[in-house]
Amino acid sequence: MSAVAAVIDDLREESDELDALVGALDETGWRGPTPAARWTVAHQIAHLSWTDEVALLAATEPDRFGDEVTKALAAPDSFVDEAADALVAAHAPDALLARWREGRQRLDKVLRDAPAGTRIPWYGPPMSIASMATARLMETWAHGQDIADALGVTRTPTARLRHVARIGVRARNYAYAVRGITAPEEEFRVELRTQDGEMIAYGPEDAAQRIAGPLLDFCLLVTQRAHRSDLAVTAEGREADQWLSIAQAFAGPPGPGRTPRAEPDGHR
């Protein structure tokens, strides 16, 4: 199996796991609030459905995707919410679930059938097939975490979290750029522990700026699903410490993050 196919398989498994979580919900469950401000479970799935459809458009009709980029530039702080609101308003929960299922299946096929070396335009730089699949997995996991938290479900961490961590590390400079901050020139060392005690490392071993902690906690941090003070991720060095306060694995404007558990009204 190729490395690209393996990532797409992991994306499918991540989506199927979330599907199992929401598939049995009644309408009350779909309308329930999640940790993301103003978003219900339905909004979370609507966002995933919309993003899959936009990714499909980018892969198959790049000129039309350019229109979506123009819309995003015109309303950078609201276009994501507006898209989710529109889908929730237009679909009953069963129809929204069906739309998400259909869209992700179509995207799965397009990604698998794409020729080697394909680059897909996106809101940032064009993405390889593997990078697009990784980005979709990261978002699926992150929004799935919001839903799990809303339902009081504790999910078992899987090896798929490696993809989330990797994109979080690779997006380091983006987190600076989107805030108008010059990124450090030197690489950081990031050492993450899996639940089984395995160490996953990125960056040079002798780096002065260092990050360490559990793999799950790092993923929660870079997807802004938990406040830094609630996580066991540590920094050594001033620049590493700054990065932990701004890290984001997702494209778009800086996210407001979440408030500490002791404080109400966390944000998306």
N, C-alpha and C positions, 0 to 999 in steps of 0.2 A: 504494500500500500504506500502511495506517495505521501509526503509530508502534508501537501495541500489537502488531499482527500481525508487525511486523519483529522485535520482541523475542522473540515466541513462535517465529518462524522460527530465530532465533539459538539459542534453547534447544534446539530440535530438532537443529540442526547440532552443537551441543556434545555432546548425548547420543549422536548417531550416531557422532561421532568416538571417544568413549569406548567405545561398543559395539564398534567395529571393533578396539579394543585388547584387549578381554577376550573377544570372541566366539570367537577361535581358541585360547584357552588350554585346556590339558588340566586334569584334576582337580588335579594337583600344582601347576600355576600358580595355580589358584583358592585353594589352601590356603597359598600362600606369604605370608610376612609383608610388611607395608608399614611405612612410617615411623611410622604411628600405633600407639601402644603397644597390643599385644595384638590388633590388628585385622589380619586377612588380606585378600586381594583380595576374597574372598567377603563379608567384613564391610562393605567399602566399598560394594559394589553393593547389599547388603542394606539398608544405611542409606539409599541413594538411593531404593530401591524403597519402603521404609517411608515416607520423607518425601513422596514423590509421592502415595502412597495417603492419607496424612494430609491433604495439601493438597487432594486430590480430595474427601475427606470434608468438609473445611471449606467447600469451594465448593458442595457439593450437599446436605449434611445438617449445617448449622451446630450444631443442638442436640446431635447425637451427637459432633461435634467438641469440644463443651464437656466431654464426659467425658474426652477425651484431654488436655485442659488440666488437668483435675483430677488425672489420673494424673501428669502432669509436675510439678505443684506438690507432690505427695506424695513424689516422689523426684527432685528436680531434678538431682542429680549422677549418677544411674544409669539414668534411663529411656531415654536414647538407646542406651546400651550394651546394655541388656536387650532392646530391640526388635531390634537387629542380631543379638544372640546367638540369639534365638528363631528368626529367619528362617533363619540359617545352619544351625541344628540341624535345622530342619524341611525343608530343601530341598537336593537335590543341585545341583551347579553349573548344569546345563542347565535345571533347573526354576526356579532362582533368576533366571537370565538371562531366561527366558521371562516370569516374573512382573514383572521390572523393565520389560521391553519393553511388556507389556500395560498396566501402570499408567501409564507415561509417555505412551502413546498416548491413553489415556482422559483424562488430565489435559490433554493438548494440545487435544483436542476441546472439553472443557468451557471452557477458557480462551478459545478462539477463538469459541465460541458465546455467551459471557457478554455481557449487555447493557452498553452503555456506562455508566460510572459505578458499576459493581458494586464492592462492597467485600467482601473475603473475611476472615473472622475468622482470627486467627493467635495465636501464643503471646505476641506483643507487640500493638501497635496493629493494627487491621484494615488490609488491604493492597488496593491497586488491582490490577487484572488485570496491568498492566505491572510493578508492583512484585513481584507473586508470581512472574511469569515470570523477572524479573531475579534474584530470590532463588534460584529453582531452578537457573538457569544458574550463578550464583556457586558454589553447592554442588556442582553437577556438575563444574565446572572444578576446584574445590579437591580433591574426592575423586579425580577423575581424575588430578590431579597426584601424589597419593599412590601411585596404581597405576602411573603412568608411572615414578616414582622407583623403585618396587619392581622393575619389570621392566627398569630400565636404559634406558628410552626417553626421548629428548629431544624434546619436542613443540615444534612451531613456533608461536610466539605468533600469535594472530589478532586481528582487529578486535573480536572478542567480548570481549576483555579490558576494553574501555571500560565494559561493564556492571559488571564486577567492581569496577573502580576507583570507579565512580560510587556503588555501594552502600556501598563502604568509606568514602568521604567522607561520605555521608549518615548513616552509622551512627556518626559521631564521638561525638556526645553519648551514645549508648547505651553505648559502651565505658566512659565515665565513670560513668554511672548504675548499671550493673550491678556496679560496684566500690564504690558508695557515695561517689563523688567528685563534687563540683560541677563541671560542665563550664564552660570559659571562655565568657564572654559574646561575645567578639569572634570573627569568622570567621577561618579560616586561609586562606592561599593555598597551593594544591597545584598544582605544575607537573610534569607527567609527560611523558617522551619515548617515543614509539613506536620500534620498530626502524628505521622509515623516516626517523626524525628529526623527525616531526611533534610539535608541542607540544599537549598536552591540559591545560587549566587549569580550576581551580575556585576560587571565592572572589575577593575584591577584590584588584586588582593592588597596592594600597598597604598590604596587611596586614602587620603587624609580625611575626606568627608565620607561618613559611613552611616548606613541605615540597617537596623536589625529588628527582627520580630517574627511573630507567627505569620505564615502565608495568608491565612484567612484575614487576620487583622489588617495586613497591608492592602489586601484587595478591598476591604471595607473602606479603608482610608482613601485610596486613589479613585474609587468610584463615588466618594463622598456619601457613603451610606451610614457612617458613624463618625462622631466627633473624635478628634485625635486624643482628647483626654480620656476617652473611654476605651482606648486601644493600647495594646502592649507593644507598640512600635516605637523604637528609640532612635535618636539621632546623635551622632558624634561629629561636632564641627558646626560652625555658625551657618554655613550655606546649606548643609544637609538639614539642619533644624528649620531653616526658612522654607525649604522645599516641602517638608511635611505639612506645613501650614497652607500651602497653595496647590498641592498635587491634585491633578485631575486626569483621568484616563480617557475622558470623553471629549469630543469636539464641541465647539461653541464657546459662548462667553463664559467667564468665570462663574462657577456655581457658588451659591451662598453657603453650601454645606449644611451640616446638621448641628443643632445645639447639643451640648452635653446632656446626658440622660436626666440629670437633675433639673434641667430647664425645659419648659413646655414649648410647643410650637416649633418643632424642627422644620427644616426646609429641604426642598429637593436639591 
